[in-house]
Amino acid sequence: MVRKMRKILFLGLIFILTACNRENFSKEDVAYRITQSEKIVWGVRNDTRLFGLMNIKTGKAEGFDIDIAKALTKEILGKSGKAVFVELTPKTRIPLLKNGNIDAIIATMTITFERQKQIAFSDIYFDAGQSLLVKKNSKIHSVNDLKNGVKILAVKGSTSAVNIFKVAPKAKVLELENYSECFTALKSGQGEAMTADDAVLMGIAAQNFDYVLTGGKFTTEPYGIAVNKGEVAFVKKINQALQKIRKNGQYNHIYRKWFTKIA
Ligand code: GLU
């Protein structure tokens, strides 16, 4: 009996040690892999002016998120490090990360408590807030005007689509796949307002002079870089690189490049 118990305890110990090892291995996995491959695969938007928008001429996405990702890649991997970009939407970003298709998400993504149950975030790298975009002369001036029957357009899987139900419970929310679809729907009168982060809406308004932001910011949307849970070493590398580019002026340079003209 004692022998049997000992055997069970021994097997249990082996099992726990193996599990711990695996855990440690997975924690180091991406941080190690990227130094071997000398590349980081970033999930980015390609429909979001100022953050990640496809340049039709070059076939490459451009924006604040893209430039920050490139700067972080060089900080983490050195000059020969390569940033590779994969397109995503708010709806697809977490599944792509979970499936290992990308190493990290840098895509106007708000750090939320709900999301932290599934994934891990870096320190905040940008502060946004939810707002409204309407046609000039619209009767909607703030969330208080989103009354019974008013139709609002939002992007599926975004915090905006969730928050709008709380701040305007009587409005009717139409959820679309991406910002382009949302704005096309606004232009064609399928909704009276579009809701998203102010920084995203500014990008649209800067190109479409008949549309304006209204109602100020009614939420806080701190953006973080997302990685899979447990990738402690990788998050640390990202945070160190973020601090470095803030200190050496690269962050400010990139910020000014994208936001000075429209601020
Ligand atoms: N920040 C939002 C989020 O993480 C997405 C951007 C937006 O909808 O404007 O869901």
Residues whose N, C-alpha, C, O or C-beta is under 5 A from the ligand:
A	BS01	LIG	T108 M109 T110 G157 S158 T159 S160 A196 D197 V200 E221
